[in-house]
Amino acid sequence: MASKWISQSNVSVYSSACCTSPVDSVSASPFAFKTRNKLPFSGITPSRMQYNQTMERTVSRRLFLPSVSGIWNALTGGSAAHDAVLAIRRGMQLFRQGDVPGSLMEFDRAIEVDPRQKAYLWQRGLSLYYLDRFEEGSEQFRLDVAQNPNDTEESIWCFLCEARLHGVDEARSRFLEVGRDSRPVMREAYNLFKDGNDPEKLVSAFLHAQEHEYFYASLYAGLYYESQNNPDAAKCHLLAACQSPYGLRSDDYMASLAKVHCLCRNWSPN
């Protein structure tokens, strides 16, 4: 993923028909969303400058726009690339709002106007996962890793798709090995999925670490449990990720993903 900030407007997510219909409500509280029984995840987003100052080296790359070529061409007047970048922005906003089908339509529109974008559209792979289109999701993540062989998260998401298609053992035999991630929490998450370690150890290792590390440990522990067909443990850790300080306050795309995951599974705090 290219190291370029993407500017996103703050939006709220409200559950209606989970992951099926557009959401048109906008709020000043960025990732406050309500589940069907009206229990909110809410928080206050610090300024982008504050995040730049405190988390410049560690913030997830998923805040970044996916295609260097798209940025360059958009800046230099390439019409197709410019239109594609706008479609990607719309798709990301729709996903944040819980409209997963709408997000996929925008990502596909980006590919239609500029086919080069497909190899970089990890966001599309995430939308495909939540629409249960696992074969296409696997293909998308494998394309991403081919372009960026050091991307730990794409490797994990490819595994998640293929575990749903072929089972955990077969998915692990096909696991995409990538280079060493600079983030300790993602190195441990990668080893969890690759080798089948204990997800509780992942969470424990980062329980008192930086806020974003605890969030990512909880997120990927929950996703690992889901791949093992253990929905109760998955729910526990995904809700913990949503309710963590980073999950409540960050505008990281993956913080939104944790909330969308809970919406799609109809999970809410007790």
N, C-alpha and C positions, 0 to 999 in steps of 0.2 A: 504494500500500500504506500502511496506517495506521501511524503511528509509535507502536506499542505492542509491547513485548517479549513474545514468546511463550515460555513456560516449557516446555522439553523435557527429558526424562530422557536421560541418556547411554546410548547403545546401541551394540552392535557389529554389523557386517554380515559375514555369512559366506556364501560362495557354495555353493549346492547346485544346484537347477535355476534357472538365472539368470532373475531377474525373474518367476518364475512361482509360487513357493510362499512361505508365511509363514516368517519366521525368528524363533525364540523364544529365541535365546541372547542374554543381556544381560551386559555386561562393564563394569568400571570404566574401561576405556580407551576413550574415546568413539568415535572413528571408526576403530578398528582393525578391518580386515576382511581376510579371507583369500580369495584367488582359488583356483581349482581345484587349482593346484599348490602351494598353501599358502604363498605369498609374501605377507607382511602389509604393509599400509600401517598404520602405528601412530603414536601420538603422545599427548601429555599435554595436556589442555585446561586453560588458565588459568582462573581464577575469572571469573564473569560481571562481578564488580566491576572486575577488572583490565581487561577488555575495555571496560567503560564508561569507565574513566579514560583509556585510551590510544587508543581508536578511536571515540569517541562520534560524531564528525562524519563519519567515513568508512566505517564498517561498512555492509555491504550491507543494503538495505532488505528483503532476503528473510529476515531474521531476524524480521520483524514480522508480526503477525497481519493478515490481509488485509482485514478489513471493520470499519470504524468503527461502522457501524450494528449489526453483530453484537455487538461489544463492549458498546456502550451498552445494548442491549436485554438482553444477558446480565446486566449489572450491575444493571439495574433490574427484573429478574424476568421478562423475556420468555422463555417456556418454549421456543418453537420456535428462537429465536436461540441460546439457551443450548445446546440439544441439537445445533444445527448447529456451534457452536464446538467442542464436544467431539468431534464427528465429524471436523472439520478437524484437530484435534490428533492424533487417532488416525491419520488418513490420512497426516499428515506423518511421524509416527513409523514407520509401516509403510514408507513410501518410504525413509526413512533406513536401514531394515533391509534394503532390497533387495526388498521385497514390493510391486512396482509394481501388479499387479492388485488386491491388497488395498487399497492406498492409493486407487485410483480408486473402489472400492466405497464407501469412507468419504466421499470427496468428493461422490460422487453422492448418498449418504445425506444429507449436509448440505444439498444443494440440494432434496432431496425434502421435508425438514422445514421448510426456510426458503428458498424460491426466490430471495429477494433475494441470497443468497450467490453465485449463479452468476456475476454480473458482476464479482466480485472474486477468483475462485478461480484465480489464476495457477498454484497448485500442481497443480490438476487438469490444466491444459494441459501441464505437464511430464510428468505420468504418461501422458497420452495420446500424447505424442511417443514415449516409450519403449515403448509398446504398438503402435507403427506405426499409430495412428489419427489420421492427419495432418489430415484434413478437420475432424474434431471439435476437434483441437488448435488449428488455425487459427481456427476460430470462437471458441474460448475466449479466445485471446489478443486477437482483435479486440474482443471484449466488454470485456476488461480495459483496453485502450487507450482505448476510448470513455469509460470511467469516469475514467481517469487519462491524459490526453493527453501527459503528460511522462514516461511510463515507457519508458525506453530498452530495457530487457531484454525486455519483452513484445513490442516491435516486432521485436527480433532473433529471438525464438522463433517469432513468426508467420512470419517469413521462412524459418526452418529447416523448419517444417512445409510451407510452400507450395513450397519448393524440391524437397521430396520428391514433392509432388503434381504440379507443373507444370514443373519445371526451374528452374535458377538465373535465367535471363534473365526468364522470366515472373514469378517471385517478386520479382525486383528491380523490375519495372515496377509491382508492386502494393505496394511497400514502404510501411509505415506510418510517416509522418514524425511525429516527436514533438518536444517542447520540449527545451531544452538541459539535459543532465544535469549535476549539480554535480560528479560524479566524473570527473576527467580520463581515467582508464582506460576508463570506459564511453563517454565522448564519442568516443574513438578507436575503440573496438570498434564503436560505432554507425556511424561513417564507413566502417569496413572492410566491413561488410555492405551498407551503402547504396550505396557507390561501387565496391566491388570492389578495394580496395587490397591491399597486400602484408601478409599476416598476420605474417611474420617481423619486419617493422618495428614492428608492435604489440608483440610480445614484447620486442624489443630496447629499445624506448623505456621499458619499465618493468622491465628486468632488475635494476636497482639501486635501484628505488623501494621504497615501503613493501610489506610482505609481502602485504597483501591485493591491492595493485595488480598485483604480479607474478602472483599466483594468477589473477586475473580476466583478465589479458592472455593467459596460457597457456590457460585454459579456453576463451575465445572464439576464440582462434586455432585450437585443436583443433576446435571446433564448426564454424568456417568451413571448414576443410579437409574435414570430413565432408560439408558441403553441396556441396563441389566434387568429391566422390567420390575423395578421396585418403586412404584409411584409414591408410596408414603414417604420414603426417605428422600426421594427427588423433591417432593413438595416441601418438606422441611427445609432443605438447603436453598431451594429457589426463593422461597418466601424470606429466608434469612438474608439472601442477597438483595432482594427488593427493599427490605426494611433496614439494611445497613446504612450508615451515614453516607457512604459513596453512592449506594443505590438510590437514596432519596435525593441527593443534591447534585449529582454529576449529570452533565449533558452528554456523557459517553453513549454512543449508540448501543453498546452492550448493556448499559443500565436500562435503556428502554426495552431491549430484547428480553431481559429478565421479567419485566412487567408484562410484556406481550405473551411470554411463555405462560405466566400464571393466568392471564385472561383466557388463553386458548385451552387451558386445562381446567378452567373454572375453579381455580384455587384462590382462596382468600384467607386472611388471618382469622384465627378462631377468637 
